[in-house]
């Protein structure tokens, strides 16, 4: 009788302790998962938000077994000077200072390196300094020449290289990749119009950032990329022809660009 009484009264306590232990393990697992997630803020304009580049980068990384949480602060036609001053409805400095980021990717106005080089350098420096103060690493997305004028690229490249050197920051050579793709595959349309990326162009950009953030080759990333909407339903981001996806993957994987993340 005594043994039966003990079992009846001890069992609830055992169940409770098992439940608490499970909760602790669950919280520890969740904390570990959060620590393994790389948080990235994309700052810029329509060059970034066309065809959902931040989401495309996250989807590509997910295919490689890497978890990236990507967010954006983008306003069409905006420059980094306008982001710094909070003009055109931008709220980048608030976002930078109100959350913990691992990386912040900056895309300046497409002609800023050519038309306003002093401002280009000044506000690139300001954002690089602020990003580091917030414990994150700045990255600059080198923009590309317009479809109608490939001769823009050398000046754009020089501006971003100067900025990267001055700030000791990394850059992703999107403009150089666009130029290389146009050289080898002039039939592959990278442009939605004269300057914005098409779905092909955004796929190329996504591959470059996936390579940067994962350190892995991009071969095998599927030509169709998906995410989920707020209701958990599958949402297609991009559709690529298999041969075009394979070409762009080889281009990015063979391209020698700086993977220094410091």
N, C-alpha and C positions, 0 to 999 in steps of 0.2 A: 504493500500500500504506500509506504513512504517513498519507494523508488518511483512509483507511478505519479505521486504528488509532485516530486521534484521535477520529473520530466515535463509534466504539464505546465509548471510555473517557470521553468528555465527556458523552455522552447520559445516563448515570445521574445525573451531577451536576446536569444541567439538570432532569431529572425531579424530583430531590430539592428543588432550589431552587423549582421551580414549586409543589411540594407545600407547602413552608414558606410561600411567599407566599400560597397559597390559605388556609392555616390562619390566618395573620395577618389577612387580609381578613375571614375568617369570624368571628374573635374580635372584630374591630373592629365588624362588623355586629351581633354579639350584644350587645356593650357599648352600641352606639347604641340598640338596641331596648330594653335594660333601662333606659337613661336616659329613653326616651320613655314608659315605663310609670309611671303615677301609682299610688302605693301608698296605700291607704286602710284604716284600722282603724275598724270600727264597734263602739262600746261601748254596752252597754245591757242590755235584757231582751227579753221576748217581743214587745214592740212592734217590735223590730228583726228577730228571727229568724222571726216568722210569715211563711210563704210565701217564706222565703229572700230577704229584701230585699237583703242585700249582693250575692248572686249575680244578682238581677234587675237591679240597678244596673249591674253589669259587663256583663251581656248587652245591656242597652239601649245603653250607650256603645259596645259593639262594633258594633252596628248603625249607629252614626254614625261609625265609623272611628276611635274613640278607645279606647286600651287602658287599662283600669283593673284593677289587682290589688286585690281586696277581701278582707279577713279580718275576723273578728269575735271579740269577747270579750263574750259574752252569757250571762246566767243569769236564768231566769224570776223575775219579781217583784223584781228587784234595783234598788237605788238607787245613785247615784254615791257616796254615803257608804260603802256596802258595798263597792263596787268599789275605793275608795281604801284601805279597811282590810283588803281581802282576805277579806271575809266571804262566806258562802254559796258558797265554792269559787271565787270570782272570782280571776283572775290578771292583771288589766288592767295594773297598774303594771309587772309583769315583762315583759309583751308590749310595752308602750310603750318600755321601756328596753333591750330586747334586739334591736330591729330598727329600720330606718330607714323612717319613714313620711312621706308628704307631707301627709296630712290625717288627723285623728282626729275622727270623728263621735260625739257624746255624746247619748244618750237617757236622761234620768232617769226615775225611777218616775212613773207616769202621774198621781199625785195629789201629788207632792212639791212642786210650785210652790204648791199650795193649802194642804196640811196641814203642811208643814215648810219654810216659805220661807227661814228662816235657814240651815238645812242645805243647801237647794237652792242658795243663793248661795255659801255657803262652799266646798262641794266642786266646784261648777262653776268657781269661781276657781282652786282648787288644781289641777284637771285642765287648765285652760287654761294656767296657768303652766308646769306640767310638760311639756305638749305643746310649748310654744314652746321650752323648754329643750332638748328633744330635736330641735329643728329642724323641727318640723311645725306645721301650722296647725289650731287647734281650730274645730270647727263644732258648733253645737247644733241638734238636731232638735226643734223645737217640737211637743209632743204635742197630742192632740186631745181634745175632750170625749167622754164616753161617749154611746152611742146613746140611753140613757134620760135624759140630762141635758145638752142642748146649752148650758145656762146656765153650765157649767163653763168654757167657752172664754175669756171675757174675763179671768178670773183667771190662767189658764194663759198666755195671750198676754202679759199684763202681766209675769208672772214671767220669761218668756224674753226679753222686750225689755229688762228691767232687767239680766238676766245678760249679755246680748250687749253692752249699753252699758258695764257695769262691767268686762268683760274685753276690750272692743274686738274681739270675735269675731263672725264671721258666724253666721247661723242660716238654716235651711231651714224655712219657715212651713207645716209639714205640717198643723197644727191649723187654720189659716186656710183652707187648701185643702180640708180635709174639710168645714168649715162652708160654704164656697162651693158645693161639689159637692152637699151636702145641700139647699141652698136651691134650686138649679136643677134637680136631678134627685132628688127625694125617693124615687123608685122604685128608684134604683140603690143596692143594699145595699153599703155600705162596710165592714160589720162582720161578723165571724165569730160574735161573741157580743155582749155589751154593750160591750166595749172593744177587743178585738183586731181588727186589720184582716182583712177578707176578701181574696180574691184581687183583687177590684176595688180595695180600699183599698191593698193593697201595690203594685198597678200604678200607682196615683196617686202613692204615695210614690216609687216608682222613677223616674217621670217627673220629679218635682221634683228629685231628686238628679242625674239625667242632665242636666237643664237646668243645674244648678249646676256640675257638674264639666266638662261639655263646652262650655258657653256657646252651645249650638245649640238651635234649635227642635226640639220632640219629634215634630212631625208626620211621619208615615211610619214611626215605630217599630212593628214588627208586633204584632198582637194575641196572637200565640203566641211565647213566648220560650223559648229553649233554651240549654243549656250541654252540656258533656260530662262523663261520669263518669270515674272513675280508669282505666277500660278503654278510654276513647276513644269510648264509645257515646253517641249523642245522648240527652239527658235534658231532658224538658219541665218548665219551671218554672211557667209560668202559661198559662192559656187565657182569652182575653177575647172577647166579642162585638165585632165590628168597629165597630158604632155606639157602643158604650160606650167602646172604646179611643179612637175619634176625639173623643168628647166630652171625655174626660179630658185628651187632648193639647191640645185647644183651651183648656181651662180653665187648664192649666199655662202654655201659651205666652202667653196673654193676661194672666196674673196678674203684677202688678208687685211683684217682691220683690228684695231686695238680693242682687246677684251679687258683691259685694265679697269677695274671697278672702283678704284680709289680716287 
